[in-house]
Amino acid sequence: MLARRREYLYLGGLLSSGVSIYLGLLVFVGYMIVDTQDIIEKAHLGDLDYVKHALTLFTDFVAVFVRILIIMVSQAGIPDKAIFNG
């Protein structure tokens, strides 16, 4: 707000985008831990629905993988056009 040429106008958007990626990664790693404990507890109680448990962990792994992929691409400095156009 105090910059003469408003050169820092979009800095907040970039910072919040980066923070949300890392925060989302932490949240989904937490989901993986909680879901794993939940699956173990359900298995001890007799719920042996392997497909449901596998899909639960698979969705957690996909969410973590996507966020790690976004972080790796942003660290490599590859432009978005190169990723989407092949």
C-alpha positions in Angstrom: 0.0 0.0 0.0 2.9 2.4 0.7 5.0 1.4 -2.3 5.1 4.1 -5.0 4.8 1.9 -8.0 2.7 -0.8 -6.3 5.5 -3.3 -7.0 4.4 -5.5 -4.0 0.7 -5.6 -5.0 0.6 -9.4 -5.8 3.1 -10.5 -3.1 0.3 -11.4 -0.7 -1.3 -13.7 -3.3 2.0 -15.5 -4.0 2.7 -15.9 -0.3 -0.7 -17.2 0.5 -0.6 -19.7 -2.4 2.7 -21.1 -1.3 1.5 -21.3 2.3 -1.7 -23.1 1.3 0.2 -25.7 -0.6 2.5 -26.5 2.3 -0.3 -26.3 4.8 -2.4 -28.6 2.6 0.5 -31.1 2.5 0.7 -31.1 6.3 -3.1 -31.6 6.6 -3.2 -34.5 4.2 -0.2 -36.2 5.9 -2.2 -35.8 9.1 -5.2 -37.4 7.4 -3.0 -40.3 6.3 -1.9 -40.8 9.9 -5.5 -40.6 11.3 -7.0 -42.8 8.6 -4.2 -45.4 9.2 -5.0 -45.5 12.9 -8.7 -45.7 12.1 -8.2 -48.6 9.8 -6.1 -50.5 12.3 -8.7 -49.9 15.0 -11.5 -51.0 12.7 -9.6 -54.2 11.8 -9.1 -55.0 15.4 -12.9 -54.7 15.9 -13.6 -57.0 13.0 -14.2 -54.6 10.1 -12.2 -56.3 7.3 -13.5 -54.3 4.3 -10.2 -54.2 2.5 -11.5 -52.3 -0.5 -12.9 -49.4 1.5 -9.7 -49.2 3.6 -7.5 -49.3 0.5 -9.5 -46.6 -1.2 -9.4 -44.4 1.9 -5.6 -44.6 2.0 -5.4 -44.2 -1.8 -7.2 -40.9 -1.8 -4.9 -39.7 0.9 -1.8 -40.7 -1.0 -3.1 -39.0 -4.2 -3.7 -35.8 -2.3 -0.2 -35.9 -0.8 1.3 -36.8 -4.2 -0.4 -33.9 -6.0 0.9 -31.4 -3.5 4.4 -32.8 -3.6 4.3 -32.6 -7.4 3.2 -29.0 -7.2 6.0 -28.2 -4.8 8.6 -29.9 -7.0 7.4 -28.2 -10.2 7.4 -24.8 -8.5 11.0 -25.4 -7.2 12.2 -26.5 -10.7 11.0 -23.2 -12.2 9.1 -24.8 -15.0 6.6 -22.5 -16.6 2.9 -23.6 -16.5 2.6 -23.6 -20.3 5.4 -26.2 -20.6 3.6 -28.5 -18.2 0.2 -28.3 -19.8 1.3 -28.2 -23.5 3.7 -31.2 -23.2 
